Amino acid sequence: MQAAAEPQAVRPGANGSPGISLTVVLLLFLGAVALVNPFREMPYDDDWAFSETVKHLLDTGQYRLNAWLAPNMPFQTVWGALFCLPGGYSFSALRVSTLVLFVIGLVAFRALALEHDLKRGTANLLTLCLASSPLVFKLSLTYLSDVPFLATTIVAVLFYTRALRGGRWLDWLVAATAASATIFIRQFGMAILGGLALVWLCDRRRFARFSEYFVGALFPTMSTLWQLQQGWNQSNWAQTLLLHRQKRFFWEGGFLKGLPWRIPVLVEYIAWFLLPVALVAGLAAWRALRSKEARIEIEGESAPNAKGGLSQTRGALAADLAGWLLVILASVAYGVWMYGLPWLMPYLPWFFEIMKLLGLKVEIPATVLTIIGGVLFAHFFARRYLSADHRPRLEQGLLDAVSSVSLLMALVFFVFGDKDALIFLPLGAIAVARQTEDLFVKHRRSVLTACVLLLVGSAVWTREDLCRNQAVWTLAARLHASGVPSEDIFAGWEWYGYYHFEDYTRVVPPVETTEFSDFFGRWMDLQRAKAEYLIVHAPEPPPGEHYDVVDQFRYFSVFSRAMETFYAVKRPLPPAQMRRPPLGPGRLGRSLTSRSNHAATAEVAQTESAPY
C-alpha cells in the first residue's frame, strides 16, 4: 500500500457509469429470498446451537454459549434476540435477523467499492456479484455466523477507510463499534485490529494521528481482551476440544504441510464464489492475449503508458498465466499425494458435497472453472501489489491489510472448509474490478445475466435444503408437541443436538482423543436404535423391522420436479423400552420445522478424518 503524507481528502469515484442501481440489486436479492421463503420454523446445519444460545438468553436473561460452539457470539446473540422480541423466539425471526444484517453489509460493500475509486454502476454490479454468490446467498438464509461476520467486517472496513481518508471522529467511532461487533461474533474478527496496526505502520503521520488510531482501536481491543478472557477462563466443551486439536495440528506438522495446498485452493474458491467477476477477468486476459500491439494493457487500453495500466508483452502475459496454472495444478496434485484428496471438485468440505452425487458431468466443469478462475485471480492479485499503478492508497489498503491478517489466521487454524473463503470475497471482487472496470461497463449485461442466473440457481439450491429440513423438523416437532419425549424421536443430528447435546458432553469429555465423528457415528446410531419414532423419506422398513406411518409432510421439489414426502413412523419396541400407548395420527399436534441431515452427518464425519 502507498503511504500517505497527508490525510486523503479526495472523494472516491462518485462519477456515474451505465448500469443497474443499488435499489435494483437489493430488489433482485430480496426477490430470490422470497422465492426461497425464509419463514420456515427449523434450524439449518449447526445453527441450532446458535439459536439455542439465543433461546437461553431470552428465557433466563443470561448469555451462555452452547456447548457445541467454539466462537463466543454475544453480539449475534443479542442481535437475534431483538428480532424475537415482537413475536417470541422462532427460527424464522433469527433467519430474518441475518438477512437484515446482510442487506446492511451489501449497502456497505457498495460504499466500500466507491471508496476504492470504482464508478457507481460498477460498484452496484459488483454488489450484485457478492449477493448472488451461491454460498453467501445460502448462508444468508441461516442463523450461522458466516454472513453476520462478513457483513460486520465490511461495515467496519468501510468506516475505517472513511476515517483514514477524512479524519472524522464519527467515522472512527462507528468503525470501532462495528469492529467490536465483528469480534463479538467470531474471535477471528481480531484481524481488523491487526490490519489497522499494519496501516498505522505505513502511515507517515502515524504519530501525529495517534489519537485517531487510539480511538479506532479502543473498542475492538476491549472486545478482544474479553474474548481472550472467556476462552481462557470459561472454556466450554467445544472450545476445550478445539484447543486440543489445534495443538495436535501444530505438533504433528499440519500447519507447514498444509501451506502449499491451502493458499492456492483458497484462491480457487474465491474465484468459484465470484464466477461473474472471474468471467470479466477471463475476458480481460483473452483480449490482452489477442491484442495486435507489441505491448498491451490488461484493461484493453493500447497505450503502453495509459494511467492505471501495467504495460506487458503478450509473451510475458502468457508466461505469467502459464506459471500460475502450474502452481494451481501442482497444489491439486500435492493435495492428492499428501492427503488423498480428490482430483476433482469439491476439494473442500462442506457445502458442495452434492457434486459427488451429481457425478463427473458436474465435477469436471466445476474443476475447470475453479482452476481457470484461480489462475486469473492469482494473476490479478499479483498485479495489484507488484504494480505501483494498481497499488491501493493508504486508506484503501486497510481492506488488503485486514484480508492479509485473516489469511494468516485461516492458515494457522486447523479447520479449513469452503465457507472460510467468504471473508476474502470483498478484496477479490474489488481487486479484479479495479483493473478491469472498462470491461465491467462494456459487458455489464452479460455480468448481470450471469448474476441473475446464479441468484435463481442459489435460490433453488437453498430452497431444496430448507424444504427438506422443514419436512423432518415439522414432523418431529408435531410428535414432540403431542407428548412424545424428544429423546424418543430420531430426526437426525440437528434434532438430537438441539435437545440433548449437553447429555453427550456429560458422557464424553473433550479430551485429546475425542472426535466429532464419534457423535455423528456411534452416538447417533445408538439414538436411532432406541428411538420409538423415526422421521424417514421412505416408509418401507429395512428387513426385520415394522413401521406404522403416523404422519407425513409433502412439498414440491424443483430438483425432482415432483412432490416429495417425508414420514413420521412408529416402530414396535421391546416391552422394556415401551413408554406409552401407541400414538395415532389424530393425536398429533401442529408445530414447527427442519430436515434429517444424514448427508451432513457423513460430510462432517469425513471432515474429521481430513487433513484440514
N, C-alpha and C positions, 0 to 999 in steps of 0.2 A: 504494500500500500504506500501511497505517496504521503510523506509527512507534510503538514501544513504549517506555514509560519504564522498565519493569522486565521481566526475563525472564518469559515466559509459563509458568505452571506448571499451567495448566488442561489436563486430559486431553482429547483430542479426542473427538468423538462416539462413545462406546462403547455408547450405548443402542441396543438392537436394533430392527429393523423386520422385518416379514414379508418373506420372500424366500428365495432359494436360499443354500446355504452355499458357502464358498470351496472346499471339497472337491468339491462337485458341479461347480463351474466348471472346476476343473482336470481332473476326470474327463471332462467333455464335450470339453474341448480335446484331451486325450490320446486320447480315442476317435476324434475326427476325424483326428488324426495317425496312428492305427493304420489307419484306412481308406485313407490315402494310402500307407502303408508307407515309412518313411524309410530302410530298409535296402536302398538301391539304389546300386550302385557306378558312379557317374558324377558329373561336376560339373554345375552348372546355371548358365546365363548366364556371367558372368565370374568366378564363384567358383573356376574352375580356377586363376586366378592366386593367390588367397588360399590354395588348397590346395597349390599348388606351393611357396609360401613355407614352409608347414609341413613339407613333404617335405624341403626343403633343410635346415631346422633339424634334423630327425630324422637325416638322412644325414650331416651334417657337424658338427652341434653349433653352427652359426653362424646368426645371424639375418641374412637377406638378402632385402630386399623385391623381389618380382618386378617386372620392368621394366614390366609392364602397369599396375601400381598406383601411384597418387599418395599416398594416405594411409598413413603408417607405422603398423603394427599389431602391435607386439611383444606386447601383452597377448593379443590374439585368437590370435596365432600360438602362444604358449606354452599358452594355454587349450586350443586344438585339439590340440596335441601331447600334452597329458596324456591325452586320450581315446584317442589312438592307441597309447599305451604298452602296454595289456594285450594287444591283438590285432594290433598293427602298423598302419602307415599305411593308411588307407582313407577314401574319400569318405563312407562311412556313418558312421564314427566322428566325422568333422568335423561332419556334419549333426546328430548326436546332441548334440555339444557346444553347438551353437546352441540346440537345443531345451531343454537343461538351463538354459542362461543365460536363456532367455525365461521359463521357469517361475519362476525366481527373480525376474525382472522383474515377472511378474504378481502374485506374492505381495507384492512391494514396492509395486506400484501400488495394491493394495487397502489396504495400510497407509497410503500417502500420501493416499488418499481419506478415510480416517478422520482423518488429521491436518487435513484441510480441513473437519472437522465434519460429514461425511456419516455416516449411520447404517450399521450393518454390512450390512444387507440391500441398501441402495442401493449401497454400496461393492462388494459382491460382484457385483451385477448390472452395475455399471459395468465391473468387471474382465472380465466375460464379453463386454461390448461391445468391449473392446480385443482380447481373444483371438480374437474372431470377425471382426474387421476383415479383409477379404479379402486385402489386400496384406501386412498384418502376418503373417497366418497363412501365406501363401505363402512369404514370405521367412524365416519361422522354420524352414522345411524346406530351407534352403540353408546354405552357409557364407559368404554375403555378409556385409558388416559392418553392414548396416542394423539388424537386430534386436539383435545384441550391443550396438551403440551405444545403441539405445533402452533396452535393459534396464539397462545400467550407469548411464545417465543417470538413470533413475528411482530406482535404488538410491542414487545419490549425493544426489539432491534429497531423498529421504526422510530420510536420516540428517542432512543439513544442517538440514532442517526440525526434526527432533527436537532437534538440538544447539542451535539457536536458541531453541527453546521451553524446554528443560530445562537447558541449560548443562552437560551431562555430557561429560566429556573423552573417554569411549569413543565416544560418538556423533560427536564431531568427528574422531577418528582414523579411524573406519570411513568417514565421509563423505569425508575427504581421500583415503583409499585407493581408494574407488570412483571418485572424480573422476579420479584418476591413471589408473585402468584405462580410463576413458572416453576420456581424451586419448590413451592408448596404443592406441586403436582408430582414432580419427579426430582430426585436428587441430581440427575443429570442437568437440570437447569442451572447448576453451578457453572456450566460452560459460559454463560453470559458474563459472569464475573471475570473468568479467565480471558474472554475476548476483550472486555473493557480494559483489563490490565495491559494487554498487548497493544491496544490502540493508544493508551496513555504513554507507553514507552516510545511509540513512534511519533508522538506529538511534540513538536519543537517548543511549544509553550506549555509543556506538561506541568511545570511548577507554577506558572502564572495562573493556570486554570485548575490548580489542585483542589480548590474549594468546590468547583463544579463536579469534578470526578468524585470527590468525597461524598457529596450529596447523592450522586448517582449510584454509588456503591454501598451506601449505608444500609438501606433496607434489605437488599439481597444478601449482604454479609450477615446480617442478623438472622435471616431465613436459613442461610447455610449453617450457621452455628446451631440453630435449633434442630435442623435435620441431622447433623452430626451427633448432637447430644441424644436425640431419640434413638438413633441407630446404635450408639454405644451403650446407653444405659437402659433402654427399654426395647430391646430387640424381640420381635415376635418369632413365631415358628419359621416362617419363610425367610426372614432376614438372617436368622441363625444358620439355616441350611445353606443359603446362597453364599454366606461368608465362608463356610467350609468348602464349597465347590469352587469359589473364587481362589482360595489358597491352593487347591489342587491344580487349578488351571495354570497358575504360575509355577508351582514347584515341578510339575510334570512337563514344563516347556510348551504348554499350549499357546501362550501368547506369541512367542517367537516363531513357532511353527506355523501359526495361522496368518502371519503378516503377508507372505507372498500371495496368499489366496484371498484374504478378506478385502484388501483395498481394491483390487481390480473388480471383484464381484460386486462390491458396493457401487462402483461407477456404473457397472452394467445395470444394476437395479434402479439407479437414478434415471437412466435412460428409459428403462422399461416402464417406470411410473410417469414419465414425461414424453410419451410417444409423439404427440404433435410437435413438441419442441425438437425432438430428435429428427422428425421429418424435415423441418426447416434447416437444421444443421446439415442433414444429408444433401438437401438442395444446394446449400451454400458450397459445400465441398465439391459436389458434382459440377456446378457451374464454374468453379475455380479451376478444376482439372481440365475442363473443356475450353478454357479461355485460349484465344489465339495469341494473346500477348506473351512476351517472353517472361514478364514478371506480372503477377496478378494479385488482386486483393480478395480475400475470402468473402468479403461482403459483396463482391461483384463490381467494385469500382476499378476501372482500368488504370487510373492514375497511380503510379507507384508511391507517391508521397501524399495520397489522399489522407485527410485527417481521420484518425481513428483506425486506420488500416495498417496491417503489417505486410509489407512487400515480401513476396515469397515466390520462387520459381515453381513451375508445375512439378518438376522433378523432385524438388525439396519437399513440396507438399505431399506428393505420392509416397516418398520415402518416410515421411513423418507418420502418415496414416498406416503404412505397412508396418512400421515399428510398433505402433500401438496395437495393431492387430496381433502381432506376435506375442506381445505382453499379455493380452487378454486370453489368447489361446493357450499360452503357457500356464496361466493361472488356472484355467479349467483342467488342463492335464495334471497340474500339481494337486488339485483337489481330488481328482480320480486316483492318483498314485498314492497320496499321503493318507487320505481319509476314506477312499472307496466311494466317493460321491459320484452322482450320475454325470454322464457326458452332456445330457440334455437338460433343459429347464424342466422343473424348477431346481435351482441349486440350493436355495434356502428354504427352511420351513417359514411360515406355517400356512399361509392363506392361499397358495396356488397349487396345493397338492392335487386339486381336481384335474390338473393337466395330465397326471399319471393315469387317471381313469379314462381320459379322452383319447389318449394314445399318441402315436407319432404324428398324426395329422395336425395336432395342436403343438406338441412338444418341439418338432423341428422348426416350424415358422417362428415360434416364440424364442427359440435358441438363436436363430439367425438374427432376429430383430435385436435381441439384447446384446449380442456380440458386436453388430454393426453400430448400434447406439452407444455401446461402451467405448468403442474406438473414437467415435465423433465427440462424445462428451470429454473423454480424456484429452483429445486434441484441443478443444476449446478451453478447458480448464488450464492447460499448459500455456496457451496463448494469453490468457488473462493475466498471468503472473510474469511471463517472460518478456512481454511487450510493454514498454513504457507507455505506449498509447492506450493500451487496454487496462492498465493497472488502475484499481479504484483509488479515489481520493481518500483522505484520512477518514472522514465520516462514513463514506461508503464502505471502507474496509472493515467496519465493525461486523458486517454480515460474514465476511470471509474469516475474520478472527474467531467469531463465535462458532462457525462451522468447523474450523480447524481444531478447536478445543473439543468440540463434540465428537469429531473424528477420533481424536486420541482416546476419549472415554469409550467410544464404541469398540475400539481395538483392544482396550485393556479389559473390558467386561467379557466374561466367558460366554454369556448368552448372545447369540447373533442370529437374527432372523430377518425376514423380508421387511417387516414394518420398522426395523431400526434405520432404514434408509430414508424414511419420510422427512426427518428433520433437515435433510440436505437438499430437499426439493426446491426451496426458495432460492438458494445460491445457484443450483444447477440451472434453473429456469432463467434467472437474471443474467448469469454469466454468458449463456448462449445467445440470449436475446440482445444483449448489448453489442454483440459482434455481428449479428445478422438481422438487424432491425429492418433494413430495406426489404428483405425477403419476407419478413412477417407482414409488412404492409402490402407487398405485391401479391402474396399468396394467402391473404387473410381469409378468403372464402374457403380455401382448402383446409386451412387450420381450423376454422370454425366448424366445418363439416366433420373433421376428424374428432373434434371435441364433443360435438353433439352425438356422434356415433358411440364414442366412449361413454358418455353420460347414459345413453339408453342401455348399452351393454352392462354398465356398472349397476344400473337400477334393476335390471332383470336378475343379475347375479345376486345382488343384495336381497331382493325380494324373495328369491327362492330359499335362501338360507333362513330368512326371518319367518317365512311361512312354515317351513319345516320345524323350526324351533317353537313357533306358536302352537302348532298342532300337538306336539309332545307335551309342552308345558301346560297347555289348556286342559288336556285330558288328565294329567297328573294332578293339577290344581282342583279339578272337579272332584276327583276321588278324595283328595285331602279335605275339601270343603264338606264332603258327605260324612266325614268322621273317620276315614282311614288314616292311621298314623303315617307320617311321611316316610318312615323307615320301611314300611311295608309296600312302598311303591318304588319300582325301579324305572326311572325315566332318564337315565344317562348320568354322567358325572356332574353336570351343572346342577341338576336337581339335588343330588346327594350332597354336593359341596355346599349348596346354599343352606341346607338344613342341618348337615351333620359333619362338616369338615372338622369342626373342633373335636368331635368324638375321635376322629382319626388322629389328630395331633396328640391327644392324651395317650393313645396306644403306641404310636410310632414317634420316637423322639427325633429331632433334627440333628442327627449326628453325621459324621463324615461319610458313612456308608449308605445313608438314606438316599433313595432315588425317587423322583416323582413317578417313575414308571411303576413303582410298587402300588401307588394309589390307583393309577389308571388300569393296572393289570390285575394283580392278586386281589386288592381290596374291592374293586368294582365287581369282580367275579363272585366274591363272597356275598356282596349285597344283592346281586341278581339271583344267586342261588336260594337265598332265604326270603326273597320278596314274594308276597302273595299276589300282587298285581304288577303287570308289565305293560309298558307302552311300546307297541310294535308297529311296524309298517305292514307286515303281512300277518293275518290271523291264523295261518297254519302253523301248528306247534311242531317242534322237532320230534323225532321218534321217541316214544316213551313218555311224552307229556300230553296233557289235555288242556285246551284253552276254552273258556267261556267268554265270549265278547260281551262287555258290559257298556261300552260307549265307543263312539267314533268321531273323528274330526276330518272334514274334507276341505280341500282348497284347490284352486286351479293352478296347475304348474305350467309355466311358459316353456320350461325345458322339455317336458314330455308332451306338451300341447294336449293335456287331458287332466281330468280330476285325479288328485292324489288323496289317498285315505290312510289315516293312522288310527290305530285301535287301542283301546284300553281293554286288557284281557285279564281274567281271573283264572288262576290255576289251582287245583286242589293241593293242599299241603298235608303232610303227616299230622296226626292228631296232636302231637306235642307242640306243633307250630301254629295250630289254629287259634285265632284270637277273637273271632267274631263270626256271626252268621253270614251266609253268602250275601253279597251285595248285588242288587239288580239295577238295571238302568234307571228305573223310576226313582231311585233314591239319590241319584247323582245331582249334586248342586252345579250351578253355573259360575265359573270364575275365570281365571287368568291364563297365561301363555308360555311356550318355547319348544325346543326340539331335543330329540335324543341325539347325542353327538358321538356316535361310535366312530365316525371318521376322524373327529377331532381327537378322540382318545388315542387312536392309532398314531395320529400325527405327533402328539406330544410324547407318547412313548418312544417313537422313533427319534424325536429331537433329543431325548435324554441320552441316547446312545451315540449321537452325532458328536463330532469334534467341537462344535461351537456350543 
